[in-house]
């Protein structure tokens, strides 16, 4: 059995490959180099979005709607977070490396009926092989293998331009808070094994910020600010508005199965 088929069968078990895995690459038209800007949240559907951007002088954004687990896999790699055991995309990387297959590039090939399509371009024993993939899986693997990511002009033209607003990924820099938060959807709550499913999710903490100094971590669930519950982004904003002018505020949060009370210092002079 060839190395290519071994890889394809293994990837199929991981839910990545669809029929046509070994088809030779067809021309996809003009391809544009992309890089992963980050993962945010669709304010309308509360679904995660992987946001890619071009390296052009005038940046173009490509939002791709993905699942919560794939979003977590992308975020983990971007944040350089280590895991105790290999996750699915780490396993794929290890398999490809183990059989000396090189991931040449990932291509987001087309967008049809609001569904994105992608392929992995592999080199195995001097032969190029194309593996069909969901874009989310392809991106997660590309990040782990430092492989370039491309999108076709057709995809960039067909995709909706994402508008960067506070509702997408709310970044609070006022008072040097330094938090990026997102709504805690049922899928995300289930992923973090949260029974109550209330609060807002911390998706990023800026280094040298007030939040970092207080001990807030990425993945924390903030359930209350002071005596106000934060069961939505709007509630979170209102809670901080209520403590405006104070020197510090208590943050109540959940981290895994544990609950913590932290004190966040507010520096009003740096607004």
N, C-alpha and C positions, 0 to 999 in steps of 0.2 A: 504494500500500500504506500502511495507516495506521501511525502511530507505535506504537500498541499492538501490532500484529502484528509490526512490526520488533523491538520489545523481546522479545516472546514467542519469536520465532524465534531471536534471539540467545541468550536464556536457555536455550532448548531445546538449543542447541549446547553450552552449558556444563553440561548434565545437570541442570538445575534444574526445568524445567517438565514437568508430566505432562498428559495429555489433560484438557480442560476448563479451559484457561488463561484463557479470556475469559468464563467464566460470571459473571453478576452475583452479588454476595454475598448469600447466604441468611442469615437470622437465626441466630446461633450461641448465643443465650442470654446469660446473665450473663457479662460479661468482667471479668477482674481484671488490673490493671496489674502488670507484672513487671519485674524488672531482673536482669541477668546477674550472679550472684555469683562465678562462676569456672568453671574446668574442673578436674575431678579424675579419679580412676581407680576403676573398679569393682573392689574387692578380690577378687571371685569370678571374674569373667570377664577382668579386666585390660583392659577396654574403656574408652575415655574417656567421661566423662559431663559434659555441660553442665548446670550447676546454676543454675536461676533461682529467685528469691525474690520474694515479694509485698512490697508497701509497707505492709501492714496493721500494726496495733498488735501483733498476734500473728503473727509471720512464718511463712509456709508455704513450704516448699521444693518445687521441681519438678525432679527429675532426668530428663534426657533423654539416652539412650544414643546416641552419635554415632561417626563414623569418625575415625581419627587425623588425616587431612588437614583435615577440618572443625574438629577441636579445635585444630589448629595455627593455622588462619585466625582463629578466635575469640580465641585467646590472644594472637596477634600484635597484633590491634587493641586488646585490653584493656591490653596492655603498651606500646602506642604505639611499636611497633617498625617502622621504615621498611624497605621492600624496594627493591632496585635497579629492578625492573620490576613493573608491576601484576600481582597475583595474580588468580585467577578472580573473587573477590568484589569486588576493586577494579575490575576490568573492568566488572562488572555495575553498580557504582555510577557509573562514568564514562559508561556507556551511558545509564543513566536520567537522569543530569544533562545529558548532551548533547542528549537529546530533550525536555528540560524536563518530565520526568515526576517527580512528587512521591510519595515513599513515605510514605503517611499513617500506616500502622501495620502491624505484623506480628501475626498471631493464631495461637496454638497452638489448633487447633479441636477436636481429638478424639484419643482414644487407643483404638484397637481392635486386639485380638489382639496386644498389646504393641508396636504400631506407632503412633508419633505422626504427626499430620498438621498442616500449617500452611498459611497463605496469606499472600501479600503484598497489601496493599490499596493500589493505585496510583491517582493522579489524573492523567489524560492529556487535555489539551485540554478540561478541564472535565468529563470523564467518568470515573466510577469503574470500575476494572477489577480483578478478583481474579485473582491468579496463584497456582496451586497450587505448593507448595514443600515440600521436606524442612525440618523445623524447624532443623536445623543450618545449612543455607544461609540460611534466612530470618534467623536470629539474626546470622550473620556479616555479612549485608548491612545489617541494621538498625543494628548497631553502627557501621558505616562511614558511615551516613547520618543518624545521630542520630535515628532513628525510634523511637517508643514500641513496646513489646512487651506483648501481652496474652495471657492464657490463659483458656479458659472454665472455669467452675466444674466442668463435667463432667470436664475433664482433671485438674484439681486433686484431685477426689475419687477418680478412678480410678487416679492415679499412686501409686506406692509412696513413702512418706516416706523420704528418705535419712537414714541415721544418720551423723552426723559423728563419725568415730572416727579413730584414728591410721592405720588401714588404708586409709582413703579417700585422703587426701592428707596425708602425714606431715609435720607442721611441727615442726622442731626449734628450740626457743627456748632450751633449756638451754645455759649457758655463752655466751650471746649468739651462738650459731652462726648463726641466722637463715636456715635453708635449708628449702625445701619440696621434697621429693623424691617420685618415683613410680617404680614398677617399670618396667624397660626391657623392654617386650613385643616380640615379633618384628616386629609392624607398625611400632612406633615405631623399632626398630633399623633396619628397612629404609628408613623415611622419612629417617633421619639418615645413611643409607649406611654403617652400621657393619658391618664384616665379622665381628667376633667377637660382637657383640651382648651384651657382658657389662658389668655396672655398674648404677648407678641414675641416673635422669634428674633433673637439677635443673630444676624447673618454676617456681621463684620464688626470688629472693634479696631479703631484706629490706634496705632502705636503712640505712646506718649500723650494719650488723651486722658480726660478725667475718668472716663469709663474704664480704661485699662488700669489706671492707678487704683480704682475702687475694687478691681478684681473681677470685672465682668468679662465673660468669655464668649467666643463664638459658639452658638448652639444653646446658650442659656435661654430660658423662657422667663420674661419679666411679667410677673402676675399683678404687681401693684407698684405704684410710685407714691410714697407716703401712705396716706390712708385711702387712696383712690385706686380701685381696680382698673387694670389695663387690658380689657378683653377685646380691644380693637386698636387700630392705629390712631383713630380719632380720639379714643379715650386716653391713649398714651400722650398725645399732644396736649389735650386738655389738662391732664395731670401735671405736666411740666409747666403749663401756663399758670396753673394755680400756685406753684411754688416760686414763681418769678420774684426775684429780689432776695430770696433766702440764700444763705451761704452753703447749705448742704441739704440733701434729701435722702430719705431711705429708699432703697430699691429692694423689693421682695421678688425673689426669682426661684425658679426650679431648675436644677441641673441633674439630669437623670432621675433617680428616685429620691434625691435629697433636695431640701429647701434651704435657702440662704437669705440672710438679710445683710445687705451691703450699704455702706454710706458713700454717696456720691457728692464730692465737693463741687460747688457751682461757683465759677469765677465770672461774675457779672461784668468785670472790667474788660473782658475780652469778647464781648458780644460783637 
